[in-house]
Amino acid sequence: MISGIFILYEPIKMLSKLHIVIQRSLGATSQIFSILDSVSAVQDVPNAIELPSSRGQIDFEHVTFRYSTAVTDAVRDINLYVERGKTYALVGASGAGKSTILSLILRLYDPVSGAVKIDGHDLRTLTQKSLREQIGLVTQETFLFHDTIFKNIQFGRLDATPEEVYAAARTAFAHEFILAQPDGYDTVIGDKGCLISGGQQQRLAIARALLKNAPILLLDEATSSLDTESEKQIQKALEKLAAGRTVIAIAHRLSTILSADQIVVLDRGTIKEIGTHAELLEKSGHYRRLYDLQFNQPTDVASETTSEPDVLAEELV
């Protein structure tokens, strides 16, 4: 009897805590379903049209947007013409409006005033599904599924053949490290890719974007959290991914966007300067101050406010 009591002790202890686990699960599940059942604030208009293909031309016409919980505009009177096939880099301190611009292109939000257009079409007149099929996205925090490497890449285009998946992985410099995994492309990489390194996660995200083959590519600080060696490999993969596409990139490391066709300098929700790296350095304005702060060079450019250099230094160092 004594032996049986000792054997039963742990299972009975587990059973006594089971109702707590069930209550927590019920609470979490109800929250998840409330999110799934919530209605999006951005809806397709009744006569929304499909966008079967895109040339990659994007226009911001006097765009102003404010988040519902904010007291000031996130972006204000933005006028920006993005040419097809060119690379545009967005730089500026935190809160300047860089991520908001990408969100407006993806139509996660609609502008308060003005219009965002793609190939001359106001985004509000297009279906969200057809719009987002024309856009590839690589972010700093990649989202990978608890599934095989093959399935994670194939998520970029679900009807892709195995040969197309392998080709995308090779272009993203991911094929070799994938073959080195225990089960190759059939290796399960864990929740959010926790079983592989940050650089490998990024290369899978790039391979997914390559497979999608969208004419517009949005990069949101895709290399900011990587070591130097991983950053070089990711940068090579991004260069292949950007070829022939319209690219809009956010980067705090200016070294990654020096070759951009146009650099857009944002400050407090407005565009301050636009030009190439060489042109902006000659102007000795906001971009020159960002450049000098990041590369630890002295600058004698007077700030517009006494607090701005501290903000930029905190953001870029």
Backbone bond lengths (Angstrom), bond angles and torsions (degrees), N, CA, C in turn:
res aa  C-N    CA-C-N  psi(-1)  N-CA   C-N-CA  omega(-1)  CA-C   N-CA-C  phi
1 M - - - 1.465 - - 1.526 111.76 -
2 I 1.348 114.64 -42.76 1.466 118.51 -179.42 1.530 110.29 -61.92
3 S 1.328 117.37 -42.61 1.467 121.08 178.30 1.520 110.77 -63.01
4 G 1.355 116.06 -41.12 1.463 119.84 179.13 1.515 112.28 -63.95
5 I 1.358 115.82 -37.76 1.471 119.77 178.52 1.519 110.71 -63.17
6 F 1.328 116.64 -43.40 1.465 120.22 179.24 1.534 111.56 -64.19
7 I 1.336 115.51 -37.62 1.465 119.71 178.96 1.525 110.65 -67.22
8 L 1.317 117.68 -38.21 1.459 122.01 -177.53 1.525 113.62 -79.80
9 Y 1.324 117.14 -14.03 1.474 119.99 -173.28 1.540 111.88 -59.94
10 E 1.326 118.03 -51.23 1.471 121.25 -177.39 1.527 112.26 -63.61
11 P 1.362 120.07 -48.03 1.470 118.65 177.77 1.535 113.20 -59.27
12 I 1.351 117.14 -40.30 1.460 119.83 179.50 1.529 110.26 -66.01
13 K 1.332 116.61 -38.58 1.461 121.25 177.38 1.530 110.42 -62.26
14 M 1.339 116.25 -41.43 1.467 120.69 177.46 1.523 111.00 -63.35
15 L 1.337 116.62 -42.76 1.460 120.67 -179.95 1.522 111.85 -63.87
16 S 1.330 116.70 -35.11 1.459 119.93 -179.74 1.523 112.05 -66.73
17 K 1.340 117.02 -24.55 1.469 121.06 179.25 1.528 112.55 -95.84
18 L 1.320 116.85 -4.55 1.459 120.13 -173.74 1.526 111.92 -63.61
19 H 1.331 117.36 -38.54 1.462 119.11 -178.05 1.520 111.73 -64.75
20 I 1.353 117.01 -30.26 1.467 120.55 177.34 1.528 109.99 -66.41
21 V 1.343 115.85 -43.84 1.465 120.59 178.81 1.518 110.33 -62.88
22 I 1.338 116.41 -40.90 1.466 120.42 -179.71 1.520 110.70 -64.12
23 Q 1.333 117.59 -43.06 1.456 121.10 179.93 1.528 111.10 -63.31
24 R 1.330 116.83 -41.78 1.469 120.08 177.63 1.529 110.50 -64.03
25 S 1.328 116.40 -41.79 1.460 120.20 -179.80 1.518 111.17 -64.53
26 L 1.341 116.54 -39.70 1.464 120.05 178.88 1.527 110.79 -63.70
27 G 1.333 116.06 -41.71 1.463 119.61 178.79 1.518 112.04 -63.84
28 A 1.343 116.53 -45.31 1.463 120.48 179.62 1.524 111.08 -65.47
29 T 1.345 116.29 -41.13 1.461 120.16 -179.06 1.523 111.45 -64.35
30 S 1.325 116.75 -42.10 1.470 119.70 179.54 1.526 111.14 -63.05
31 Q 1.329 116.68 -37.20 1.472 119.77 177.30 1.527 111.26 -66.88
32 I 1.333 117.06 -40.81 1.461 121.07 179.63 1.532 110.41 -63.06
33 F 1.326 116.69 -44.99 1.461 119.53 -179.04 1.523 111.70 -69.66
34 S 1.334 117.13 -30.65 1.469 118.62 176.71 1.524 110.71 -66.44
35 I 1.350 116.59 -35.30 1.465 120.18 176.14 1.527 110.53 -68.92
36 L 1.342 116.16 -44.22 1.462 119.98 -179.81 1.527 111.73 -63.73
37 D 1.326 116.80 -32.60 1.467 120.67 -177.57 1.521 112.77 -86.76
38 S 1.328 117.64 -9.50 1.463 119.66 -178.56 1.532 110.33 -69.39
39 V 1.304 115.66 149.02 1.463 122.11 -178.11 1.528 109.09 -92.56
40 S 1.316 116.92 130.79 1.457 121.29 -179.78 1.519 110.58 -66.17
41 A 1.332 115.36 142.72 1.465 120.09 178.26 1.527 111.22 -70.70
42 V 1.345 116.68 -23.92 1.463 121.42 178.79 1.522 108.46 -100.66
43 Q 1.318 116.33 118.22 1.455 121.74 -177.60 1.526 110.38 -125.44
44 D 1.330 116.08 149.74 1.467 120.66 174.05 1.528 109.61 -69.79
45 V 1.307 116.00 139.55 1.465 119.67 175.20 1.532 108.48 -70.77
46 P 1.334 118.13 156.82 1.477 120.19 -176.12 1.526 114.48 -55.37
47 N 1.323 117.17 -36.29 1.469 120.00 -177.76 1.526 111.97 -105.16
48 A 1.338 117.11 32.10 1.468 121.08 -179.64 1.521 110.70 -61.03
49 I 1.330 115.61 142.02 1.464 120.68 -177.17 1.526 110.42 -103.37
50 E 1.310 115.80 155.34 1.465 122.15 176.74 1.527 109.63 -82.62
51 L 1.325 115.93 145.08 1.458 121.62 174.94 1.529 107.27 -110.93
52 P 1.329 117.83 92.48 1.466 120.21 -173.99 1.520 113.68 -67.68
53 S 1.333 116.79 -30.45 1.467 121.02 179.50 1.524 108.67 -154.09
54 S 1.329 115.42 164.98 1.460 119.32 -177.93 1.524 110.30 -139.90
55 R 1.331 115.55 145.29 1.460 120.70 174.41 1.523 110.89 -83.92
56 G 1.349 116.70 -17.92 1.464 120.13 179.05 1.509 114.33 93.07
57 Q 1.317 118.15 18.35 1.464 121.60 178.01 1.527 109.09 -94.06
58 I 1.334 116.63 127.95 1.461 121.77 -176.55 1.529 108.90 -126.14
59 D 1.335 116.20 135.48 1.465 121.74 179.47 1.529 110.21 -127.18
60 F 1.328 115.22 131.59 1.462 121.44 168.75 1.522 107.35 -106.96
61 E 1.316 116.66 119.34 1.457 121.08 -177.30 1.528 109.89 -116.69
62 H 1.326 116.69 101.24 1.465 123.60 177.73 1.531 110.99 50.79
63 V 1.328 116.21 48.95 1.461 121.44 -174.53 1.527 110.41 -84.09
64 T 1.313 115.40 127.68 1.463 122.90 173.56 1.519 107.86 -128.15
65 F 1.341 115.60 135.62 1.456 119.61 179.39 1.519 110.02 -143.97
66 R 1.340 115.01 140.15 1.454 121.62 176.97 1.527 108.50 -134.02
67 Y 1.344 116.15 131.99 1.459 120.27 176.16 1.518 109.60 -68.45
68 S 1.329 115.84 150.36 1.467 120.65 -173.41 1.526 112.63 -62.47
69 T 1.340 116.77 -27.92 1.464 119.99 -177.85 1.528 112.72 -95.94
70 A 1.331 117.28 -0.34 1.469 120.90 -175.66 1.528 110.63 -96.05
71 V 1.321 114.74 159.93 1.470 120.56 178.36 1.520 111.27 -105.82
72 T 1.331 117.38 -11.39 1.459 121.51 178.07 1.520 109.25 -126.02
73 D 1.326 116.09 161.84 1.462 121.37 -179.61 1.527 110.45 -71.56
74 A 1.338 116.09 136.04 1.463 120.61 174.80 1.519 110.29 -71.94
75 V 1.337 116.93 -41.93 1.468 122.76 171.57 1.522 107.38 -134.93
76 R 1.325 115.36 148.69 1.464 119.31 -173.12 1.516 110.43 -138.51
77 D 1.338 115.60 120.88 1.459 123.48 175.38 1.528 111.89 50.28
78 I 1.331 115.52 53.83 1.458 121.77 -179.60 1.526 109.50 -82.60
79 N 1.317 115.54 124.72 1.459 122.17 172.95 1.535 107.43 -122.73
80 L 1.314 115.48 113.47 1.460 120.20 -175.97 1.516 109.52 -147.26
81 Y 1.326 115.54 127.87 1.467 121.81 177.37 1.520 108.28 -109.94
82 V 1.327 116.43 116.44 1.459 122.43 -178.85 1.528 108.12 -103.46
83 E 1.325 116.10 112.55 1.459 120.66 -179.07 1.524 111.04 -74.43
84 R 1.301 115.36 148.99 1.466 121.02 178.55 1.526 110.46 -64.96
85 G 1.328 115.40 140.21 1.452 120.85 175.69 1.516 115.29 75.29
86 K 1.334 118.60 5.89 1.460 121.92 -179.42 1.530 110.31 -106.57
87 T 1.326 115.59 159.47 1.460 121.78 178.35 1.523 109.75 -106.65
88 Y 1.321 115.86 124.72 1.461 122.67 178.83 1.529 108.37 -117.37
89 A 1.317 116.35 133.08 1.457 121.45 179.45 1.519 109.40 -112.66
90 L 1.316 116.82 135.21 1.459 122.78 177.42 1.517 108.73 -105.21
91 V 1.319 116.97 123.14 1.460 121.09 179.67 1.528 109.07 -129.39
92 G 1.328 114.54 158.35 1.454 120.12 -179.87 1.512 109.95 151.28
93 A 1.327 116.05 170.40 1.459 121.66 -178.82 1.519 110.39 -72.24
94 S 1.334 116.45 169.16 1.462 120.88 175.91 1.523 109.73 -59.40
95 G 1.331 115.66 138.14 1.453 120.20 -179.27 1.508 114.27 84.52
96 A 1.342 116.94 6.11 1.465 119.94 -178.71 1.526 111.87 -76.45
97 G 1.348 117.52 -19.83 1.461 120.32 178.13 1.516 114.47 112.73
98 K 1.330 118.37 10.97 1.462 121.10 -176.13 1.533 111.77 -64.95
99 S 1.326 116.58 -53.38 1.467 119.65 -178.96 1.520 111.71 -66.09
100 T 1.321 116.99 -30.46 1.465 120.39 177.85 1.521 110.68 -62.93
101 I 1.320 117.15 -39.07 1.464 120.41 179.18 1.523 110.58 -62.71
102 L 1.332 117.60 -42.60 1.467 119.79 177.60 1.528 110.58 -64.53
103 S 1.329 116.98 -39.37 1.467 120.44 179.60 1.526 111.29 -64.08
104 L 1.324 116.59 -36.05 1.465 119.99 178.82 1.524 110.78 -69.76
105 I 1.336 117.47 -36.10 1.466 120.26 177.12 1.531 110.47 -65.38
106 L 1.323 116.51 -39.44 1.464 120.99 178.48 1.527 111.76 -76.17
107 R 1.308 116.34 -7.07 1.458 124.62 -175.67 1.523 112.27 57.20
108 L 1.330 115.02 41.85 1.452 119.30 167.90 1.527 109.48 -73.84
109 Y 1.330 115.34 -22.97 1.462 122.49 174.64 1.523 108.03 -138.40
110 D 1.318 115.26 157.85 1.460 121.83 171.70 1.520 108.97 -105.31
111 P 1.331 118.29 141.41 1.466 120.08 179.82 1.521 111.96 -64.74
112 V 1.330 115.34 151.06 1.465 120.94 176.10 1.524 109.52 -68.96
113 S 1.334 115.54 -40.67 1.460 120.73 175.86 1.522 108.67 -145.05
114 G 1.333 115.64 161.50 1.456 119.84 -176.28 1.517 111.25 82.80
115 A 1.327 116.40 -170.86 1.464 120.83 -176.22 1.523 110.68 -148.17
116 V 1.331 114.36 142.97 1.464 121.76 170.63 1.520 106.37 -105.98
117 K 1.348 116.54 126.17 1.455 120.53 -175.77 1.523 110.81 -122.68
118 I 1.332 114.73 147.27 1.452 121.54 172.58 1.522 107.53 -125.09
119 D 1.309 115.95 121.71 1.468 121.96 -175.85 1.527 111.73 53.25
120 G 1.335 116.35 34.39 1.454 120.87 178.53 1.509 115.12 86.58
121 H 1.350 118.44 -6.41 1.464 122.33 -179.90 1.535 109.57 -94.85
122 D 1.319 117.05 127.39 1.455 120.98 171.98 1.524 107.94 -63.01
123 L 1.348 116.96 130.72 1.460 119.84 -176.92 1.518 112.35 -58.58
124 R 1.328 117.09 -27.69 1.463 120.46 -178.61 1.523 112.40 -70.86
125 T 1.324 117.34 -13.59 1.469 120.67 178.52 1.522 112.06 -94.88
126 L 1.337 117.89 -3.22 1.458 122.23 -177.54 1.526 110.68 -105.04
127 T 1.311 116.67 155.94 1.461 119.97 172.68 1.524 108.44 -73.81
128 Q 1.314 116.24 141.88 1.461 119.87 -178.16 1.525 111.57 -63.62
129 K 1.326 117.07 -37.12 1.460 120.65 -178.86 1.525 110.99 -62.68
130 S 1.327 117.10 -48.08 1.461 119.75 -178.18 1.526 111.14 -67.72
131 L 1.343 117.19 -33.14 1.465 120.32 177.70 1.515 110.69 -64.38
132 R 1.311 116.88 -49.28 1.467 120.53 -174.55 1.516 112.77 -73.07
133 E 1.329 116.56 -17.51 1.463 119.04 173.34 1.526 111.41 -69.55
134 Q 1.329 117.22 -18.46 1.465 121.62 179.79 1.525 112.62 -92.65
135 I 1.333 117.04 2.50 1.464 121.16 -173.34 1.520 110.23 -125.31
136 G 1.340 115.79 129.93 1.449 121.86 170.89 1.519 109.24 -102.87
137 L 1.321 117.25 143.96 1.461 121.24 -174.08 1.519 110.45 -133.51
138 V 1.346 115.59 128.04 1.466 121.47 173.26 1.519 106.89 -127.37
139 T 1.329 116.72 118.39 1.461 121.08 -177.15 1.522 110.86 -111.53
140 Q 1.323 114.46 172.39 1.459 120.09 177.72 1.527 110.66 -65.04
141 E 1.331 116.61 -43.30 1.453 121.54 179.53 1.533 108.31 -101.47
142 T 1.306 115.25 96.39 1.464 119.95 -178.80 1.524 109.90 -73.97
143 F 1.323 115.94 145.14 1.462 119.64 176.45 1.512 108.82 -107.47
144 L 1.325 114.86 112.81 1.449 121.25 178.10 1.523 109.17 -115.80
145 F 1.317 115.70 148.30 1.457 121.23 -176.13 1.525 111.28 -91.11
146 H 1.319 114.96 156.64 1.468 121.04 174.33 1.529 107.26 -76.24
147 D 1.317 113.85 75.12 1.465 120.80 -175.09 1.521 107.71 -153.58
148 T 1.317 116.33 -172.59 1.464 120.11 -178.42 1.530 110.43 -75.04
149 I 1.323 115.29 160.67 1.463 120.97 176.30 1.521 109.92 -59.91
150 F 1.322 116.89 -41.77 1.471 121.20 -179.44 1.523 110.41 -58.37
151 K 1.328 118.07 -48.43 1.460 121.69 -177.84 1.528 111.11 -65.64
152 N 1.333 117.19 -35.75 1.461 120.08 179.75 1.519 111.65 -65.65
153 I 1.332 117.53 -39.09 1.463 120.15 177.16 1.523 110.12 -72.34
154 Q 1.318 116.72 -42.20 1.461 121.16 -177.19 1.524 112.28 -64.97
155 F 1.320 118.08 -17.06 1.467 121.15 178.00 1.527 111.15 -60.64
156 G 1.340 117.62 -23.01 1.454 120.16 176.37 1.514 112.81 -63.12
157 R 1.320 116.64 -33.52 1.479 122.09 175.94 1.525 106.86 -154.13
158 L 1.306 115.95 104.41 1.457 121.76 -168.54 1.526 113.65 -64.60
159 D 1.343 117.27 -22.49 1.466 119.22 -179.55 1.528 112.50 -94.54
160 A 1.329 117.05 11.88 1.468 120.82 -178.60 1.520 110.77 -69.26
161 T 1.316 116.06 145.07 1.463 121.59 178.16 1.530 109.45 -82.24
162 P 1.330 117.48 160.97 1.469 119.77 176.57 1.523 112.71 -55.86
163 E 1.334 117.66 -38.35 1.464 120.45 179.80 1.531 110.94 -62.61
164 E 1.334 117.25 -38.53 1.460 120.73 178.76 1.531 110.91 -68.52
165 V 1.322 116.94 -37.21 1.465 120.77 177.16 1.523 110.31 -64.11
166 Y 1.328 117.05 -44.55 1.464 120.99 179.80 1.533 110.54 -64.25
167 A 1.330 116.91 -39.77 1.464 120.48 179.84 1.525 111.06 -64.86
168 A 1.336 117.41 -40.24 1.463 120.71 177.78 1.516 110.75 -64.51
169 A 1.327 117.47 -39.36 1.461 121.22 178.99 1.529 111.11 -65.36
170 R 1.325 117.15 -39.61 1.469 119.65 177.93 1.524 110.88 -64.28
171 T 1.318 117.03 -43.91 1.468 120.70 -179.68 1.526 110.93 -63.63
172 A 1.330 117.19 -32.18 1.467 121.45 -179.84 1.524 111.88 -87.22
173 F 1.328 117.82 10.12 1.465 122.94 -179.17 1.534 111.50 56.96
174 A 1.336 115.89 36.72 1.459 120.78 -178.92 1.520 112.80 -111.14
175 H 1.326 117.89 -14.11 1.467 121.35 -172.44 1.531 112.06 -60.50
176 E 1.336 117.35 -42.70 1.461 120.33 -175.64 1.520 111.65 -66.49
177 F 1.333 117.73 -45.93 1.464 118.48 -178.31 1.526 110.63 -69.87
178 I 1.343 117.21 -27.69 1.468 119.90 177.59 1.524 109.88 -67.12
179 L 1.336 117.07 -45.05 1.468 120.71 179.57 1.525 111.34 -64.33
180 A 1.345 117.11 -24.49 1.459 120.39 179.42 1.525 112.47 -79.06
181 Q 1.334 117.94 -10.28 1.461 121.49 177.93 1.529 110.06 -72.18
182 P 1.333 117.40 157.89 1.480 120.20 -175.88 1.519 114.33 -52.71
183 D 1.333 117.38 -42.46 1.461 120.95 -178.55 1.517 112.51 -117.20
184 G 1.326 117.66 21.87 1.448 120.86 178.55 1.516 112.30 59.50
185 Y 1.319 116.77 -130.65 1.468 121.56 -178.95 1.531 112.32 -69.59
186 D 1.327 117.57 -14.73 1.465 120.93 179.05 1.524 112.39 -93.66
187 T 1.331 117.20 9.81 1.462 120.94 178.49 1.524 110.56 -73.16
188 V 1.323 117.12 129.23 1.464 121.98 175.51 1.524 107.96 -82.76
189 I 1.341 116.40 127.50 1.469 120.45 -170.03 1.523 113.76 -100.71
190 G 1.330 118.09 5.59 1.453 120.49 175.11 1.520 112.94 82.19
191 D 1.318 114.98 173.42 1.458 121.49 -178.35 1.522 110.77 -62.63
192 K 1.331 116.50 122.65 1.460 124.04 -178.21 1.530 112.50 58.18
193 G 1.339 116.87 24.77 1.456 120.47 177.93 1.508 114.03 73.40
194 C 1.353 117.71 30.25 1.465 121.13 -173.46 1.526 113.79 -67.24
195 L 1.323 117.53 -15.05 1.467 120.05 -177.54 1.525 113.12 -90.91
196 I 1.330 117.77 1.13 1.461 121.05 176.04 1.529 108.36 -127.29
197 S 1.333 116.69 166.17 1.466 120.95 -174.84 1.529 111.49 -75.92
198 G 1.342 115.55 167.87 1.458 120.99 179.40 1.522 112.95 -61.18
199 G 1.341 116.29 -41.14 1.459 120.04 178.14 1.511 112.25 -65.00
200 Q 1.327 117.50 -38.59 1.461 121.20 177.57 1.521 111.21 -67.89
201 Q 1.328 116.88 -37.63 1.462 120.16 175.88 1.523 110.75 -60.18
202 Q 1.340 116.51 -44.01 1.458 120.63 -179.22 1.517 111.29 -63.83
203 R 1.319 117.28 -39.36 1.458 120.05 -179.88 1.535 111.03 -66.79
204 L 1.323 117.44 -34.16 1.464 119.52 175.16 1.527 110.56 -67.23
205 A 1.338 116.62 -38.38 1.468 120.10 177.91 1.522 110.67 -65.11
206 I 1.327 116.83 -38.35 1.468 120.63 178.14 1.525 110.15 -68.46
207 A 1.334 116.67 -41.08 1.473 120.01 176.91 1.524 110.34 -60.27
208 R 1.327 116.79 -39.38 1.470 121.00 177.56 1.524 110.62 -62.50
209 A 1.343 116.26 -43.39 1.469 120.07 179.10 1.525 111.26 -66.96
210 L 1.330 116.80 -37.31 1.466 120.43 177.09 1.521 110.57 -62.57
211 L 1.321 116.15 -41.62 1.456 120.73 -179.17 1.529 110.93 -64.33
212 K 1.330 116.26 -35.79 1.465 119.99 179.05 1.520 110.82 -65.85
213 N 1.342 116.89 -34.49 1.469 122.22 175.24 1.526 112.05 57.53
214 A 1.324 116.45 44.20 1.465 121.20 179.83 1.525 110.21 -81.54
215 P 1.338 118.46 147.84 1.468 121.12 -178.59 1.530 114.36 -73.50
216 I 1.340 117.28 -16.99 1.464 121.93 179.34 1.517 108.46 -117.93
217 L 1.320 116.33 133.78 1.466 121.50 -178.17 1.524 109.36 -126.08
218 L 1.332 116.05 127.11 1.454 122.46 177.11 1.521 108.87 -111.89
219 L 1.325 116.20 125.89 1.466 121.77 -179.81 1.526 108.72 -118.08
220 D 1.316 116.42 118.83 1.462 120.97 -178.91 1.521 109.54 -111.29
221 E 1.340 116.24 89.76 1.468 123.03 177.74 1.525 110.49 51.45
222 A 1.315 116.39 51.82 1.465 121.36 -172.23 1.523 113.41 -68.87
223 T 1.338 119.41 -14.92 1.468 120.68 -177.11 1.522 113.01 -124.62
224 S 1.325 118.64 8.51 1.466 120.08 -169.80 1.524 114.07 -69.91
225 S 1.341 118.39 -23.28 1.464 120.05 -175.80 1.531 112.55 -105.76
226 L 1.322 117.83 16.20 1.456 120.89 -175.05 1.523 111.40 -104.47
227 D 1.331 115.42 156.89 1.461 120.18 173.42 1.519 109.20 -74.45
228 T 1.334 115.66 170.52 1.461 120.86 -173.12 1.518 112.54 -60.28
229 E 1.350 117.02 -44.27 1.466 120.32 -177.86 1.520 110.84 -65.75
230 S 1.336 116.74 -44.92 1.465 119.99 179.03 1.520 110.76 -64.39
231 E 1.343 116.24 -37.82 1.460 120.07 -179.30 1.525 111.08 -61.99
232 K 1.341 117.48 -39.87 1.465 120.52 179.13 1.525 110.77 -62.93
233 Q 1.332 116.62 -42.24 1.452 119.96 -179.72 1.534 110.99 -67.23
234 I 1.343 115.64 -42.44 1.460 119.56 179.24 1.522 110.31 -65.54
235 Q 1.337 116.86 -38.05 1.459 120.23 -179.37 1.529 110.73 -63.35
236 K 1.342 117.02 -39.78 1.464 120.32 176.73 1.524 110.63 -62.79
237 A 1.334 115.94 -42.75 1.462 119.57 178.99 1.524 111.09 -64.65
238 L 1.335 116.88 -38.96 1.469 120.54 179.71 1.524 111.34 -66.66
239 E 1.331 116.87 -35.73 1.461 119.94 178.06 1.525 110.45 -62.84
240 K 1.331 117.19 -40.88 1.465 120.11 176.92 1.515 110.93 -67.44
241 L 1.344 115.69 -38.90 1.454 120.06 -179.38 1.529 111.36 -65.90
242 A 1.349 116.84 -35.25 1.468 120.72 -175.14 1.525 112.89 -79.69
243 A 1.310 118.44 -14.71 1.463 121.06 -175.50 1.524 111.66 -57.51
244 G 1.346 115.72 122.70 1.458 121.30 177.29 1.508 115.01 76.27
245 R 1.332 118.39 6.86 1.455 121.61 -178.60 1.533 111.05 -115.24
246 T 1.319 115.20 159.71 1.455 120.93 170.33 1.520 107.60 -83.56
247 V 1.324 116.44 121.41 1.461 120.93 -173.95 1.529 109.97 -120.38
248 I 1.320 115.71 131.15 1.461 121.87 171.33 1.520 106.72 -122.37
249 A 1.334 115.91 117.71 1.456 120.79 -172.00 1.520 111.06 -122.80
250 I 1.329 115.89 138.42 1.463 122.63 169.90 1.518 106.75 -102.74
251 A 1.321 116.69 130.56 1.465 119.68 179.91 1.515 109.91 -150.36
252 H 1.332 116.05 129.63 1.454 119.68 173.74 1.524 111.08 -87.59
253 R 1.337 116.24 -23.92 1.458 119.75 174.72 1.523 107.55 -85.74
254 L 1.314 117.01 105.02 1.460 120.79 -176.17 1.523 111.73 -63.20
255 S 1.324 117.06 -24.33 1.465 119.89 -179.09 1.527 111.41 -62.91
256 T 1.334 118.10 -22.02 1.457 120.71 -177.20 1.522 112.83 -85.18
257 I 1.344 118.38 -10.51 1.468 119.79 -175.46 1.538 112.02 -127.96
258 L 1.328 117.32 17.27 1.465 119.72 -178.42 1.527 111.87 -64.33
259 S 1.328 117.47 -27.31 1.464 120.52 -177.92 1.526 112.97 -92.41
260 A 1.324 118.03 8.45 1.466 121.11 179.78 1.520 110.29 -63.20
261 D 1.335 115.99 146.98 1.465 120.28 178.93 1.528 111.29 -64.03
262 Q 1.337 116.05 -38.57 1.456 120.83 177.85 1.530 108.38 -142.45
263 I 1.323 115.35 137.95 1.457 121.66 175.67 1.523 107.74 -112.38
264 V 1.332 115.74 125.22 1.463 121.61 -177.98 1.524 108.10 -105.48
265 V 1.321 116.67 117.07 1.463 122.00 -178.22 1.527 108.46 -96.20
266 L 1.339 115.57 119.66 1.463 121.65 -178.87 1.520 110.57 -108.75
267 D 1.321 115.26 145.41 1.461 120.61 177.43 1.522 108.76 -149.53
268 R 1.322 115.13 117.94 1.471 121.88 178.49 1.536 112.50 52.79
269 G 1.330 115.29 41.90 1.453 119.91 173.57 1.514 115.72 85.09
270 T 1.312 118.21 4.04 1.464 120.75 178.84 1.520 109.97 -125.89
271 I 1.336 115.76 155.79 1.466 121.24 176.83 1.523 108.64 -84.85
272 K 1.326 115.75 122.32 1.457 120.58 -179.99 1.528 112.22 -95.40
273 E 1.321 116.48 -40.92 1.468 120.56 -176.72 1.518 109.83 -148.65
274 I 1.315 116.39 149.55 1.457 123.31 173.48 1.513 108.19 -138.62
275 G 1.328 116.66 133.95 1.461 120.10 177.79 1.507 110.81 169.01
276 T 1.329 116.24 -178.64 1.461 120.54 175.13 1.519 109.03 -77.43
277 H 1.321 115.61 170.71 1.461 120.44 179.43 1.528 110.93 -57.60
278 A 1.328 116.92 -47.32 1.466 120.49 -178.33 1.530 111.17 -64.20
279 E 1.328 117.10 -41.97 1.464 120.31 -179.57 1.519 111.62 -64.15
280 L 1.321 116.94 -41.60 1.456 120.22 -177.61 1.524 111.94 -71.20
281 L 1.324 116.73 -33.49 1.470 118.74 176.70 1.521 110.86 -64.30
282 E 1.335 116.71 -37.43 1.465 120.37 179.77 1.530 111.88 -67.67
283 K 1.328 116.58 -31.21 1.459 119.24 -179.02 1.520 112.42 -70.10
284 S 1.336 117.11 -23.08 1.471 122.42 178.70 1.525 111.93 54.37
285 G 1.322 116.96 43.26 1.454 120.79 179.05 1.516 111.60 -108.83
286 H 1.323 116.97 -135.54 1.451 121.52 -177.69 1.528 112.04 -60.17
287 Y 1.329 116.84 -43.68 1.465 119.67 -177.89 1.522 110.98 -64.63
288 R 1.322 117.07 -41.45 1.463 120.20 179.36 1.529 110.45 -60.43
289 R 1.320 116.67 -38.18 1.459 119.85 179.23 1.529 110.54 -68.00
290 L 1.341 117.34 -41.32 1.455 120.86 175.56 1.527 111.33 -59.88
291 Y 1.316 116.06 -44.65 1.461 122.02 -178.46 1.528 110.54 -63.10
292 D 1.320 117.04 -46.89 1.460 120.79 -178.32 1.522 111.73 -65.53
293 L 1.319 117.47 -39.12 1.453 120.62 179.59 1.523 111.42 -66.11
294 Q 1.322 116.59 -39.82 1.458 119.27 -177.14 1.518 112.46 -72.54
295 F 1.319 116.85 -37.86 1.457 120.08 -177.64 1.525 112.36 -97.77
296 N 1.345 116.03 16.12 1.464 122.24 173.81 1.519 113.49 57.36
297 Q 1.315 115.58 38.99 1.454 119.78 177.23 1.526 108.89 -103.43
298 P 1.349 118.01 141.46 1.461 119.01 178.88 1.510 111.29 -66.31
299 T 1.297 116.43 143.52 1.451 120.69 177.52 1.513 109.55 -133.37
300 D 1.319 116.18 139.39 1.445 120.62 179.32 1.524 111.36 -108.67
301 V 1.366 115.10 15.05 1.446 119.37 179.95 1.520 108.68 -75.10
302 A 1.304 117.53 124.57 1.459 121.25 -178.77 1.508 110.13 -71.18
303 S 1.314 116.44 133.41 1.462 120.51 178.81 1.508 110.40 -76.80
304 E 1.335 114.18 154.47 1.451 118.85 -179.81 1.516 111.20 -74.26
305 T 1.342 116.26 -29.44 1.449 120.39 173.85 1.506 108.27 -134.80
306 T 1.324 117.32 158.77 1.452 120.36 -175.47 1.516 112.02 -69.29
307 S 1.314 118.64 -23.98 1.456 121.33 -176.15 1.517 113.78 -92.35
308 E 1.331 119.44 -13.46 1.463 121.37 -172.38 1.516 113.24 -62.84
309 P 1.353 122.78 -44.90 1.456 120.60 179.77 1.513 112.15 -59.12
310 D 1.366 117.46 -38.75 1.446 119.67 179.51 1.515 111.39 -64.04
311 V 1.325 116.31 -39.61 1.458 120.57 178.58 1.520 110.28 -63.54
312 L 1.342 116.63 -46.11 1.463 120.64 -178.29 1.508 110.80 -66.91
313 A 1.326 117.51 -39.83 1.456 120.08 179.97 1.517 111.02 -63.83
314 E 1.334 115.86 -42.39 1.457 119.83 178.73 1.517 111.36 -62.49
315 E 1.345 115.66 -35.77 1.448 120.34 -178.19 1.516 112.28 -73.37
316 L 1.338 117.38 -37.04 1.449 120.28 -167.93 1.531 114.10 -99.29
317 V 1.325 118.01 -22.14 1.462 119.12 -174.97 1.536 109.47 -75.44
